[in-house]
Amino acid sequence: MKAVKFTLKGKTAFFKNPEVNSYFYFTYGNIHKPALLGMFGAILGYKGYESSFEVYPEYYDKLKELKVAIIPHQEHGCFARKVQVFNNSVGYASQEQGGNLIVKEQWLENPSWMIYVLIDDDESQKLSEYLLERKAVYIPYLGKNDHPAIIENVGVVDLQMNNSKNIRIDSLAKADDFQFDFFHIQFKYEEYLPISLKESTNHYELAKMIFTDATMIESQKEVYNDGEKNIIFY
């Protein structure tokens, strides 16, 4: 099997967590699959929420079957965060006098990931070609257009299935799909991250994701190796 592999990074990133927005907007701690699919849709030129659709916007309808693996380039999986305060003076931003809205957002600082996309259908093949040729219809961002994405070190790798036990999984993985030995570990990052969109509302569906140096004892998912890393696609 083959996958397209690349480094994805930026100066900042913001992946809005819609559950909390009373005083300022929080970000998820890592890029998640729906955000990746949105970025891929921009690269390929697919329509988003600005156009009419029946069930899903075009980009998600075409790309939802892609299988991705994400490795944070941060030893413990946690990027530094900083709250940014700025003004939005667009006339419709606020009903307050003067139409000025003070925005507070929590941004990831200098995030970087290794991304794999399994090449197993026409859409993944098309995406692979665009990435390798450094083509994009629209500018890719890390969550929103304040955060340009840098894509580099693009290549196609061969994958081998790894059926070994007591190995480290180097990518983010769904916690419910594995049993880990947590008795001798240095770190464990856990967070509920979006993995898909609900068909009825297009809201996020979440799963507990884990990134750890603990060894994997049992797995309900296939583990792949590219010669360097053990990864899980989802």
Short mmCIF file of the C-alpha atoms (twelve columns), coordinates in Angstrom:
data_MODEL
# 
_entry.id   MODEL 
# 
loop_
_atom_site.group_PDB 
_atom_site.id 
_atom_site.type_symbol 
_atom_site.label_atom_id 
_atom_site.label_alt_id 
_atom_site.label_comp_id 
_atom_site.label_asym_id 
_atom_site.label_seq_id 
_atom_site.Cartn_x 
_atom_site.Cartn_y 
_atom_site.Cartn_z 
_atom_site.pdbx_PDB_model_num 
ATOM 1   C CA . MET A 1   0.000   0.000  0.000  1 
ATOM 2   C CA . LYS A 2   1.058   3.569  -0.618 1 
ATOM 3   C CA . ALA A 3   0.404   6.878  1.112  1 
ATOM 4   C CA . VAL A 4   1.279   10.481 0.403  1 
ATOM 5   C CA . LYS A 5   3.243   11.902 3.319  1 
ATOM 6   C CA . PHE A 6   4.029   15.546 4.060  1 
ATOM 7   C CA . THR A 7   4.921   18.038 6.762  1 
ATOM 8   C CA . LEU A 8   2.145   20.468 7.661  1 
ATOM 9   C CA . LYS A 9   3.025   23.478 9.795  1 
ATOM 10  C CA . GLY A 10  2.455   27.160 10.390 1 
ATOM 11  C CA . LYS A 11  3.308   30.079 12.625 1 
ATOM 12  C CA . THR A 12  -0.097  29.769 14.320 1 
ATOM 13  C CA . ALA A 13  -3.284  27.708 14.013 1 
ATOM 14  C CA . PHE A 14  -6.849  27.887 15.280 1 
ATOM 15  C CA . PHE A 15  -9.237  24.924 15.184 1 
ATOM 16  C CA . LYS A 16  -12.321 26.314 16.879 1 
ATOM 17  C CA . ASN A 17  -13.915 24.274 19.650 1 
ATOM 18  C CA . PRO A 18  -17.609 25.250 19.306 1 
ATOM 19  C CA . GLU A 19  -18.534 24.037 22.790 1 
ATOM 20  C CA . VAL A 20  -17.099 27.064 24.646 1 
ATOM 21  C CA . ASN A 21  -17.384 30.637 23.413 1 
ATOM 22  C CA . SER A 22  -18.758 32.707 26.327 1 
ATOM 23  C CA . TYR A 23  -15.703 34.919 26.811 1 
ATOM 24  C CA . PHE A 24  -13.260 33.852 24.151 1 
ATOM 25  C CA . TYR A 25  -12.864 31.107 21.598 1 
ATOM 26  C CA . PHE A 26  -10.846 27.990 22.431 1 
ATOM 27  C CA . THR A 27  -8.932  25.822 19.982 1 
ATOM 28  C CA . TYR A 28  -8.549  22.070 19.844 1 
ATOM 29  C CA . GLY A 29  -5.022  21.019 20.717 1 
ATOM 30  C CA . ASN A 30  -4.252  19.351 17.388 1 
ATOM 31  C CA . ILE A 31  -5.475  19.423 13.828 1 
ATOM 32  C CA . HIS A 32  -8.324  16.956 13.342 1 
ATOM 33  C CA . LYS A 33  -9.716  15.046 10.369 1 
ATOM 34  C CA . PRO A 34  -12.586 17.425 9.438  1 
ATOM 35  C CA . ALA A 35  -10.139 20.359 9.444  1 
ATOM 36  C CA . LEU A 36  -7.745  18.384 7.242  1 
ATOM 37  C CA . LEU A 37  -10.546 17.548 4.815  1 
ATOM 38  C CA . GLY A 38  -11.465 21.234 4.636  1 
ATOM 39  C CA . MET A 39  -7.864  22.088 3.774  1 
ATOM 40  C CA . PHE A 40  -7.763  19.330 1.147  1 
ATOM 41  C CA . GLY A 41  -11.029 20.639 -0.303 1 
ATOM 42  C CA . ALA A 42  -9.450  24.092 -0.682 1 
ATOM 43  C CA . ILE A 43  -6.421  22.582 -2.432 1 
ATOM 44  C CA . LEU A 44  -8.657  20.670 -4.854 1 
ATOM 45  C CA . GLY A 45  -11.067 23.559 -5.390 1 
ATOM 46  C CA . TYR A 46  -14.214 21.948 -3.987 1 
ATOM 47  C CA . LYS A 47  -17.139 24.024 -2.747 1 
ATOM 48  C CA . GLY A 48  -17.756 24.547 0.961  1 
ATOM 49  C CA . TYR A 49  -20.495 25.931 3.153  1 
ATOM 50  C CA . GLU A 50  -20.895 29.043 1.011  1 
ATOM 51  C CA . SER A 51  -22.731 26.985 -1.629 1 
ATOM 52  C CA . SER A 52  -26.031 25.102 -1.406 1 
ATOM 53  C CA . PHE A 53  -25.991 21.382 -0.628 1 
ATOM 54  C CA . GLU A 54  -28.396 18.635 0.418  1 
ATOM 55  C CA . VAL A 55  -26.506 16.608 3.022  1 
ATOM 56  C CA . TYR A 56  -22.837 17.630 3.084  1 
ATOM 57  C CA . PRO A 57  -20.911 20.449 1.394  1 
ATOM 58  C CA . GLU A 58  -19.107 19.296 -1.747 1 
ATOM 59  C CA . TYR A 59  -15.643 19.039 -0.195 1 
ATOM 60  C CA . TYR A 60  -16.811 16.755 2.620  1 
ATOM 61  C CA . ASP A 61  -19.059 14.662 0.389  1 
ATOM 62  C CA . LYS A 62  -16.129 13.931 -1.929 1 
ATOM 63  C CA . LEU A 63  -13.386 13.519 0.697  1 
ATOM 64  C CA . LYS A 64  -15.061 11.965 3.760  1 
ATOM 65  C CA . GLU A 65  -13.772 8.478  2.886  1 
ATOM 66  C CA . LEU A 66  -10.119 9.559  2.890  1 
ATOM 67  C CA . LYS A 67  -8.031  7.777  5.513  1 
ATOM 68  C CA . VAL A 68  -5.536  9.958  7.362  1 
ATOM 69  C CA . ALA A 69  -2.856  9.546  10.020 1 
ATOM 70  C CA . ILE A 70  -1.504  12.459 12.077 1 
ATOM 71  C CA . ILE A 71  1.793   12.630 13.987 1 
ATOM 72  C CA . PRO A 72  2.303   15.771 16.112 1 
ATOM 73  C CA . HIS A 73  5.835   17.159 15.872 1 
ATOM 74  C CA . GLN A 74  5.811   17.845 19.578 1 
ATOM 75  C CA . GLU A 75  7.344   15.410 22.024 1 
ATOM 76  C CA . HIS A 76  4.295   15.191 24.285 1 
ATOM 77  C CA . GLY A 77  1.678   16.070 21.661 1 
ATOM 78  C CA . CYS A 78  0.829   19.441 23.245 1 
ATOM 79  C CA . PHE A 79  1.597   22.706 21.439 1 
ATOM 80  C CA . ALA A 80  1.946   25.999 23.270 1 
ATOM 81  C CA . ARG A 81  -1.192  28.162 23.219 1 
ATOM 82  C CA . LYS A 82  -1.608  31.904 23.489 1 
ATOM 83  C CA . VAL A 83  -4.724  34.051 23.714 1 
ATOM 84  C CA . GLN A 84  -4.859  36.739 21.036 1 
ATOM 85  C CA . VAL A 85  -7.058  39.828 21.412 1 
ATOM 86  C CA . PHE A 86  -8.017  41.871 18.356 1 
ATOM 87  C CA . ASN A 87  -10.787 44.086 16.991 1 
ATOM 88  C CA . ASN A 88  -13.291 43.135 14.319 1 
ATOM 89  C CA . SER A 89  -14.673 46.410 12.974 1 
ATOM 90  C CA . VAL A 90  -16.685 44.925 10.107 1 
ATOM 91  C CA . GLY A 91  -20.087 46.599 10.297 1 
ATOM 92  C CA . TYR A 92  -22.042 43.386 10.912 1 
ATOM 93  C CA . ALA A 93  -19.584 42.006 13.490 1 
ATOM 94  C CA . SER A 94  -21.344 43.475 16.492 1 
ATOM 95  C CA . GLN A 95  -24.600 45.189 17.329 1 
ATOM 96  C CA . GLU A 96  -22.798 47.335 19.886 1 
ATOM 97  C CA . GLN A 97  -22.366 51.051 19.382 1 
ATOM 98  C CA . GLY A 98  -19.710 51.645 16.782 1 
ATOM 99  C CA . GLY A 99  -20.027 48.109 15.405 1 
ATOM 100 C CA . ASN A 100 -16.708 47.032 16.907 1 
ATOM 101 C CA . LEU A 101 -16.348 43.507 18.280 1 
ATOM 102 C CA . ILE A 102 -13.427 42.610 20.556 1 
ATOM 103 C CA . VAL A 103 -12.368 39.068 19.667 1 
ATOM 104 C CA . LYS A 104 -10.363 36.802 21.963 1 
ATOM 105 C CA . GLU A 105 -9.026  33.582 20.479 1 
ATOM 106 C CA . GLN A 106 -6.679  30.900 21.740 1 
ATOM 107 C CA . TRP A 107 -4.096  30.090 19.059 1 
ATOM 108 C CA . LEU A 108 -1.631  27.222 18.768 1 
ATOM 109 C CA . GLU A 109 1.947   28.475 18.536 1 
ATOM 110 C CA . ASN A 110 4.302   27.040 15.873 1 
ATOM 111 C CA . PRO A 111 2.321   23.818 15.319 1 
ATOM 112 C CA . SER A 112 3.720   21.118 13.063 1 
ATOM 113 C CA . TRP A 113 2.534   17.645 12.063 1 
ATOM 114 C CA . MET A 114 3.472   14.782 9.805  1 
ATOM 115 C CA . ILE A 115 0.394   13.884 7.758  1 
ATOM 116 C CA . TYR A 116 -0.249  10.654 5.867  1 
ATOM 117 C CA . VAL A 117 -3.122  10.098 3.428  1 
ATOM 118 C CA . LEU A 118 -3.691  6.537  2.252  1 
ATOM 119 C CA . ILE A 119 -3.808  6.327  -1.556 1 
ATOM 120 C CA . ASP A 120 -6.656  3.884  -2.171 1 
ATOM 121 C CA . ASP A 121 -9.201  5.647  -4.428 1 
ATOM 122 C CA . ASP A 122 -9.520  8.324  -7.117 1 
ATOM 123 C CA . GLU A 123 -9.820  11.243 -4.698 1 
ATOM 124 C CA . SER A 124 -6.736  10.290 -2.689 1 
ATOM 125 C CA . GLN A 125 -4.810  9.800  -5.934 1 
ATOM 126 C CA . LYS A 126 -5.902  13.240 -7.162 1 
ATOM 127 C CA . LEU A 127 -4.931  14.845 -3.854 1 
ATOM 128 C CA . SER A 128 -1.549  13.120 -3.964 1 
ATOM 129 C CA . GLU A 129 -0.879  14.534 -7.431 1 
ATOM 130 C CA . TYR A 130 -1.821  18.077 -6.371 1 
ATOM 131 C CA . LEU A 131 0.442   17.872 -3.320 1 
ATOM 132 C CA . LEU A 132 3.387   16.446 -5.246 1 
ATOM 133 C CA . GLU A 133 3.022   19.099 -7.960 1 
ATOM 134 C CA . ARG A 134 2.560   21.855 -5.336 1 
ATOM 135 C CA . LYS A 135 -0.781  22.831 -6.858 1 
ATOM 136 C CA . ALA A 136 -3.724  24.406 -5.022 1 
ATOM 137 C CA . VAL A 137 -6.897  26.055 -6.299 1 
ATOM 138 C CA . TYR A 138 -7.382  27.992 -3.037 1 
ATOM 139 C CA . ILE A 139 -4.843  28.871 -0.349 1 
ATOM 140 C CA . PRO A 140 -4.766  26.212 2.415  1 
ATOM 141 C CA . TYR A 141 -5.125  27.433 5.994  1 
ATOM 142 C CA . LEU A 142 -4.787  25.971 9.467  1 
ATOM 143 C CA . GLY A 143 -8.355  26.453 10.627 1 
ATOM 144 C CA . LYS A 144 -9.066  29.954 9.271  1 
ATOM 145 C CA . ASN A 145 -7.507  32.467 6.931  1 
ATOM 146 C CA . ASP A 146 -5.454  34.152 9.666  1 
ATOM 147 C CA . HIS A 147 -3.245  31.046 9.691  1 
ATOM 148 C CA . PRO A 148 -1.613  30.155 6.342  1 
ATOM 149 C CA . ALA A 149 -0.503  26.536 6.078  1 
ATOM 150 C CA . ILE A 150 3.006   25.519 5.034  1 
ATOM 151 C CA . ILE A 151 3.186   22.178 3.224  1 
ATOM 152 C CA . GLU A 152 6.617   20.707 2.552  1 
ATOM 153 C CA . ASN A 153 8.612   17.474 2.285  1 
ATOM 154 C CA . VAL A 154 5.892   15.847 0.178  1 
ATOM 155 C CA . GLY A 155 6.520   12.287 -0.955 1 
ATOM 156 C CA . VAL A 156 4.900   8.921  -1.553 1 
ATOM 157 C CA . VAL A 157 5.854   6.105  0.825  1 
ATOM 158 C CA . ASP A 158 5.320   2.354  0.786  1 
ATOM 159 C CA . LEU A 159 3.503   0.939  3.794  1 
ATOM 160 C CA . GLN A 160 3.803   -2.484 5.367  1 
ATOM 161 C CA . MET A 161 1.374   -3.914 7.863  1 
ATOM 162 C CA . ASN A 162 2.904   -4.324 11.314 1 
ATOM 163 C CA . ASN A 163 1.313   -7.124 13.318 1 
ATOM 164 C CA . SER A 164 3.801   -6.898 16.175 1 
ATOM 165 C CA . LYS A 165 2.666   -6.418 19.751 1 
ATOM 166 C CA . ASN A 166 4.294   -4.268 22.424 1 
ATOM 167 C CA . ILE A 167 5.154   -1.472 20.000 1 
ATOM 168 C CA . ARG A 168 4.650   2.258  20.174 1 
ATOM 169 C CA . ILE A 169 1.982   3.851  17.969 1 
ATOM 170 C CA . ASP A 170 3.564   7.063  16.715 1 
ATOM 171 C CA . SER A 171 0.375   8.747  15.460 1 
ATOM 172 C CA . LEU A 172 -2.782  9.974  17.109 1 
ATOM 173 C CA . ALA A 173 -5.171  7.055  17.615 1 
ATOM 174 C CA . LYS A 174 -8.677  6.456  18.885 1 
ATOM 175 C CA . ALA A 175 -8.332  5.405  22.512 1 
ATOM 176 C CA . ASP A 176 -11.148 2.832  22.293 1 
ATOM 177 C CA . ASP A 177 -9.389  0.913  19.507 1 
ATOM 178 C CA . PHE A 178 -6.354  -0.075 21.608 1 
ATOM 179 C CA . GLN A 179 -5.100  -1.387 24.889 1 
ATOM 180 C CA . PHE A 180 -1.904  0.226  26.119 1 
ATOM 181 C CA . ASP A 181 0.572   -0.568 28.857 1 
ATOM 182 C CA . PHE A 182 0.524   2.640  30.901 1 
ATOM 183 C CA . PHE A 183 2.704   1.377  33.759 1 
ATOM 184 C CA . HIS A 184 5.966   2.629  32.273 1 
ATOM 185 C CA . ILE A 185 5.331   5.800  30.306 1 
ATOM 186 C CA . GLN A 186 6.714   9.316  30.120 1 
ATOM 187 C CA . PHE A 187 3.635   11.035 28.703 1 
ATOM 188 C CA . LYS A 188 0.025   10.586 27.614 1 
ATOM 189 C CA . TYR A 189 -1.939  13.222 25.707 1 
ATOM 190 C CA . GLU A 190 -5.716  12.698 25.479 1 
ATOM 191 C CA . GLU A 191 -8.369  14.924 23.969 1 
ATOM 192 C CA . TYR A 192 -11.793 14.536 22.419 1 
ATOM 193 C CA . LEU A 193 -11.239 15.601 18.803 1 
ATOM 194 C CA . PRO A 194 -13.617 15.756 15.827 1 
ATOM 195 C CA . ILE A 195 -13.391 12.732 13.542 1 
ATOM 196 C CA . SER A 196 -16.398 13.291 11.254 1 
ATOM 197 C CA . LEU A 197 -19.541 15.360 10.646 1 
ATOM 198 C CA . LYS A 198 -23.046 14.313 11.646 1 
ATOM 199 C CA . GLU A 199 -25.246 13.774 8.632  1 
ATOM 200 C CA . SER A 200 -28.291 15.469 10.175 1 
ATOM 201 C CA . THR A 201 -26.630 18.674 11.410 1 
ATOM 202 C CA . ASN A 202 -23.063 18.805 10.005 1 
ATOM 203 C CA . HIS A 203 -21.875 19.225 13.616 1 
ATOM 204 C CA . TYR A 204 -18.704 17.509 14.775 1 
ATOM 205 C CA . GLU A 205 -18.702 13.897 15.944 1 
ATOM 206 C CA . LEU A 206 -15.992 13.440 18.567 1 
ATOM 207 C CA . ALA A 207 -13.775 10.579 19.692 1 
ATOM 208 C CA . LYS A 208 -11.189 10.358 22.465 1 
ATOM 209 C CA . MET A 209 -7.804  10.510 20.751 1 
ATOM 210 C CA . ILE A 210 -4.559  9.517  22.397 1 
ATOM 211 C CA . PHE A 211 -0.870  10.183 21.747 1 
ATOM 212 C CA . THR A 212 1.553   8.388  24.048 1 
ATOM 213 C CA . ASP A 213 4.859   6.600  24.303 1 
ATOM 214 C CA . ALA A 214 3.095   3.661  25.984 1 
ATOM 215 C CA . THR A 215 3.404   0.332  24.214 1 
ATOM 216 C CA . MET A 216 0.359   -1.102 22.475 1 
ATOM 217 C CA . ILE A 217 -0.790  -4.469 23.838 1 
ATOM 218 C CA . GLU A 218 -3.910  -5.139 21.744 1 
ATOM 219 C CA . SER A 219 -5.273  -3.441 18.637 1 
ATOM 220 C CA . GLN A 220 -8.619  -3.489 16.847 1 
ATOM 221 C CA . LYS A 221 -7.140  -1.494 13.965 1 
ATOM 222 C CA . GLU A 222 -4.478  -2.311 11.408 1 
ATOM 223 C CA . VAL A 223 -1.077  -0.805 12.183 1 
ATOM 224 C CA . TYR A 224 1.138   0.274  9.296  1 
ATOM 225 C CA . ASN A 225 4.830   1.115  9.127  1 
ATOM 226 C CA . ASP A 226 6.591   3.305  6.531  1 
ATOM 227 C CA . GLY A 227 10.061  2.162  7.560  1 
ATOM 228 C CA . GLU A 228 10.264  4.702  10.388 1 
ATOM 229 C CA . LYS A 229 6.906   5.182  12.114 1 
ATOM 230 C CA . ASN A 230 4.006   2.994  13.221 1 
ATOM 231 C CA . ILE A 231 0.792   4.725  12.229 1 
ATOM 232 C CA . ILE A 232 -2.980  4.298  12.394 1 
ATOM 233 C CA . PHE A 233 -5.379  5.542  9.730  1 
ATOM 234 C CA . TYR A 234 -8.867  6.713  10.580 1 
# 
